[in-house]
């Protein structure tokens, strides 16, 4: 019956469970029965400010986290039992690691098959509880009692804030996420006390902003846009350097360093020229707004690299390595040849913008065999196959949730494979990589082993869960996959 369903729903939505923080959160009210709030609340406006012209709804961050933890209550108790821990003494020392994701969605205006489509864009911010661990007296390391088995499913990805904003509208975006950032900061300095399994227990939180695509990371961290000469969000390399030295780079950027660089950019203490100054701050030219964890987004990495391979295929069909700057007509011709071949042999329809599914189908040995039918020279065919072969070996390392368990051999060989791959690009495919390289290809070659050493995984921290949630959002907006309702 309806009332039972209503009550069940109430328990699942934030604002149902009692909790407190010790010490109390700064600038956040201590009331716990708070449901959906206006996304602009908590944002103090000045008299001169133009009110943000947008609709936004969110949960208070702490209330949403409590709801998520209560949802995992049984898993946490189960985890304690499995580890043989007596739950009556485990009341403090819990640590919760939270993955944050944020993604802009293009056109989400309602479709009715007639009238102009209004450019309505949305941004979704969500979080996933990745693990809960406990530190027991006398033990140095924490014991993990809950690990999210499907970190990239929309089921584990909990929406925190929905806003109708264009992700490029930095002012409005930061105005709405400002209070979220403030709440997150307050929670990091406090402990949450809630009842789990009938006893009050205390939890502390670690937040890791890894579910952002490169565009969003650059925006949040104050870096120049992705066409910048500073090709990477993890290291200070320029595009030219990254194409000369493809493999040997280490992660140097961090949120704190970006903040320091922004101050230098703002003050210009050494009175340098614009170019010298920009070189000093390595392209940090806006105030970093939200701390993200420098990582590589597996989904967009797939897409970025597939786009790159698609272009290589096109160039190989036209034998560009033998000649300089072909005309646009020729390029178009090669492209349609390639599309036709992929459609006939692999049932791959041409897409406007590369998407995850297309990328996954294109980056296979089978696809490269099909493309090679169009490549005249035997030598080039071998090179293309070798390139794809290396790529296919490298890919599981940054796709899988736990590479040391799922593909240990590929993980061990990664550095060697990426070196081989880079050598191929800088010799056989030099025409494409002379002084330029795409952002994700640079990261794939240079940074994967280091990130995995630090986090244990790349795939698990990707933005996929949030992206899948976008589909649900469209569904609730009654925009079923853009069909026209005539």
N, C-alpha and C positions, 0 to 999 in steps of 0.2 A: 504493500500500500504506500501511497504517496508520502504520508507523514514519516514513515520509517526511513524512506529514501532520503527525505529532507534532513532528518537527524543524522543519518550516516554521512551525508554530504558535509554537514556542519563540522563533523569531527575531522574531515579531510582538509577543509579550508583553513588557512591561517586565522588565528584569533580565537581558537577554541580552548587551547591548553594554557594552564597557568604556569608562570615561570618568573624568576627574578634574576637580576644580574648583580654580581658582587665584584667590585664596587658598581653602583648604579651607573648606567651609560650617561656620558656627558651629552647634554642637549637633546636627549631622547626621553620622552615621557615614560613613566614606569608602568603605565596601564598595559595590560597584556591582551585584552579582548578587542583587538583592533583588526577589522577586516580589510576590505579594499579601500584604499585612500586615493585622493586625487594626486596624480603624479607631480603636480606643481606645489603640493603642500611641503612646508619645510624649506621653501625657497623664498628668502626674504627679498622683497622688491623695494627699490628706492623710488622716490617720487618721480625722478626723471626716467626710470626704466619703462620701456615699452613692455606691456604685459605679454608674456609668451603666447603667441596665437596658436595654440595646439591643444589637442586632447590627449591626456595621458592618465593611466591608472596604474597603481602599484600596490604591493603589500609593504608593510614596514619590514625591513630586512631581518631584524631579530625575531619578529613574530613568524615570518616565513621559515626561518631556520628551525625554530622550535617545532613547527608543524612537520617539517621534513624529518627531524629526528624522531618525533613521536611515531611517524609512519614506519620508521625502521626499528621501533622498540623491540619487536619480537626477534629481529635479526641480531640486535645487539645482545639480548639475553642469551640467545642461542650460541652466539660467538663466545660469550663468557663461559657457558657450560662446556662447549667443545674444548676450550683451552684448559679446562679443569680449574677455573678460578671460582672462588666462593663469592657469589654476587653480593652477599651481605657485607663483605669488607671492601668491595670495589665501589667506593662511592665518590672518589675523586681521582684526578689524574687522567681523565679522558681527553683525548685530542681528536678533533674533527678536521679533516682536510676538505676544503670546498673548491670545486672548479667553477670559475665564473665564465660565462659566455655572453657575447653581445654581438648582434648582427643586424645590419640594415636590410630591409626587404624592399625591393622595387615596388612597382605599381600595385597597390592593394585597394584601388577604388572598386566600387561594386560594378559588376558587369551586367548589363541587361541587353546587350546586343544592339543598343541604339544610343544616339547622343554621344557627345564628346567624352572621351575618357579623361577624368580629371587626374592630374598627377598627384596621387596621394601616396606618400611613402610612410613606412613604419619602421621602428627600431624595437627589437625585443632584447631584453636583458634577462638572463636566467642563470641558475646555479645548479650544480649537481654535487651531492655529498659523495665524495670519492672513497673515503675510508674513515673508520673510527678505530683508534687504538688506545691502549691503556698502559700507563707506566706503573709497574708494581714495585713496592718497597724492595730495595736491595738489587733491583735489576737496572742495568744501564739502558738497554733498548726498550722501546715500547713494544707491546704485543698487539698485533693487528687483530681486532675481533670482528671487524666488518670491512669487506672490500666490495665496492660496487662491481657486480659481474658484467653489467652491460653499460659502461660509462658513456657510450655513444647512442643510447636509445632515447627516444623522446619521452619514454616512461620514467627515466631517472632524471630528466632534465626539467627543473621546476621553474616556471616563469615567475619573475619577480616584478618586472616592470614592462608595460607595453605603452609605446608612445607613437603618435602620428607625427613623426619628424623625419626630415631627410637626414641620413647619417652624415651628409656633408655640411649640414647647418650646425657648425661647431658650437655657436653661442647657445642655441636652444638645447642641443644635446647635453652640453655640460651643465646648463641650468637645471635640467631635470635630473641628471645623474649626480649632480653635486650632493644633494642630501643622502643619496645612496652611499656615496663615497664617505661622507661624514659618519654615517651609521656604521659602516664597515670599519672605519678607523677606530671608532669608540669601542666596538666589540673586540678588537684585537687586544685592548688593554684591560679586559675584564673577563670574568668567568660566568658562564651561564649555569643556573641551578634549576634543574627540572626533575620531575619524578619519572624515573624509568624503571619498570618492573616493580613498582610499588615503593621504591626508595628514592630519596632526593640524591641526585648525583651532580657533580660539577664538570662542565665541559669547557675547553678552550678551543678557539677556532683559528685555523690558518687558511688564508684565502689565496688562491692562485689564479690569476687572470690569464688563462691560456686559450680560451675558446674564442679568439678574435681573429678575423682575417687580417692580412697585412695592412689593408687600407685603414681599418679601425685601430690597429696597434699604432700606426704612424700618427693617427689623429690624437689618440689618447696620450701618446708619449711625446708629443711636440715635434716629431720629425717631419721633414719635407715629404711631399706626396711620393707615390711609388715610382714616378718617372725620374726621380732625383739621381744625381751622380753617386750619392751615397746609397748603394744598392741594398744594404742589409739592415735589418732591425736588430741584429745580434752583434755585428762587429762594425768597425769603422771603415771598412774597405770601400774604395770607390769602384765604379763599374769597370773602369779600365784595369785596375789592379786585380779585380776579381776574375777578369777574363784571362789575364796573364798567369796568375797563380790561382788555379781553380780549387785546390784542395786544402792548402795549409792556412787555415784561419782559426782563431779561437774567439769565443764569446767574450766581448768586452763591455757591451752596453748594459746599463742598468738604470732603473728609474731614478735613483739618487744622483747618478752621474748626469743623467739628462737634465735634472733640475739645476745642478751646478752649471752645466753648459748653457742652459737658458739664461741664468744670471749673467754669465760672461757675455752672451749675445746681447742682453739688454743693456749692460753697462759699458761694454767695450773698454775694459780697463787699460788696454795697451794702445788705445787710439789707432787701431789698424784700419786698413781699407776694407770695404765690404767683402771682397774675395778672401783676404787673409783671415778676416774674422770668421767667415763661414767655414773656412778650412780648419780653424781652431776648434770650432764647436761641432764639426762634422755633421752639419746639416740640421742641428737642433735649433729651430727658429720660432718655436711657440712654447708656451708654458705647459709642461707635462701635467696632465690633469688627473690621470688615474693610473695606479701602478699595475702594469701587466708583467707577466713573467716572460722574459725573452725565450720564445720557443718557435717551433715551426708548425704551421697548421696543416695537418696531414691531408685534409680534403682539398684545400686550395693548392697544395703542393702537387697533388695528382693532376688537378685541372691545369695549373700553370705549365707543368712539364708536358702534358698531352698537347697543349696548344703549340708548344715549342716543337715537339716531334711532328705535329701536323705540318708545320711550316717547313721542317727539314724534308719531309716526304715530298712536299710540293716542289721544293728547290731541286731535289734529286731527280724528279720526273723531268724537270727542265734542264738538267745538267748545268746548274748555275756555277759549279766549281770550275767550269772551263771558261766562263765568260763573265764580264762585269755588267752591272745594272741592266737587266732585261726590262722591257716595257711593261706597263700595267696590263696591256692586252694579253701579252704572253703569260703573265702571272695568272691572270683570270682563266686563261685556257688550261693551264696546268691544274689549277684548283678544281675546275669543273671535271677534268679527267679523273682527278683523285676522288672527288665526291662520287662520281658515277661508279668507279671501281668499288669503292667501299660499300655503296648501296647495293650493287649487284651481288658482290661476293659475300659481304658480311651483314647485309640488311641494315647498314648503318645510315640512317637518314641524315642529311646535312643539318647542322644546327646553327642558329644565329650566334648564341654565346655558348661556348663549351660548357657542358655540365658534367657532374660527377659520373653519371652512367656512361655517357659517351666516352669520357676520358678512360674509364676502366676497360671499355671494349676496345678502344684504339690501342692501348698499351699492352698488346699481347703479341706473342710470336706469330700467331695466326694472322693478325693484321699486317705484320711486317712482310710475311710471305706474299700476301695479296698485293701489297704495294710494290714489292720487288718485281712483280710481273710487268710493271710499267717502267722499270729502271733499265736502260739499255746496257750499261757496262756491268760485267760480271764482278769486277773488283769492287764497285760501289755497292752492289747487292750484298756482298759479303760484309762490307763495313757496316751497312745498315742493320744486318742481322746481328752482328756482333754487338752493336750499340744497344739494340733492343734486348739482347740476351743479358747484357750486364744490368740494364735497367730492371728487368724482370727479377733478377737476383737481389737487387738493392731494395726494391719496393716494399717487400713484406717487413723490412726492418722498421720503416717509419709508419707502416700501416697497422701493424698488429698491436693488440692491447698489451701484450707482454712478450716482447721479442726474445728474451733469454729463455723463455719456455717454448714459444711457438716456432721460432726459427733460429736456433742458436748458431747453426753453421753459417747462415747468411750474415748474422750479426758479427761473427768473427772475421768474415771475409770482407766486411763492408768497406773498410779503409782501402784495402787492396783493389776491390772492384771500382770504387769511386775514382781511384788514381788511374786505373786503366781507362775508365770512361772519359775522364778529363783528357788523357793523352790522345784518345781517338778524336775528341772534339777539337783539340788544338792542332791536330795534324790534318786528318782527312776532311774534317768539316771546318777548317780554318776560315773559310769564306763567311761563315755565320758568326764566328766568335772572335773576330779580330777587333779587340778593344770594346766589345760589348757582350753582355751575358744577361739572361733574365734573372730577376730576383730569386724566384723559387729554385731555379736550377743551381744558382750559387749556393743556396742554403742546403739543398739536397746533397751537393758534393762536399761542402765544407763543414757543415755543422752537426750533421746527424749523430755521429758517434759520441760527440761531447754532450749533446742534450740527453742521449740515452744513458750515458754514464751518470748524469746528474739526477734524472727523473725516473729512470727505469723504463720509460716508454714515451713514445710520441703520439701514437694512435689514440691512446686512452685519454689524452688531454686535448684532443682536437675539438673542433666546433660542431661536429656532426649532429650531436643530440639537439643542439639549438636549431640547426638547419632543418632537422626533421620536424621540430616543433613549428617551424614556419609553415609547413604544409598544413598542420592542424589549424594554425591561425587563419590561413586562407579558407580552410573549410568552414570555420565558424563565422567567417565574414561572408559566407555563402558565395564564394567566388570559385565554385568548383572547377579547378583547373582551367579557368578562363573560357569555359564554353559559353557560347552566346545563347541567351534564352529568348529566342524569337517565338 
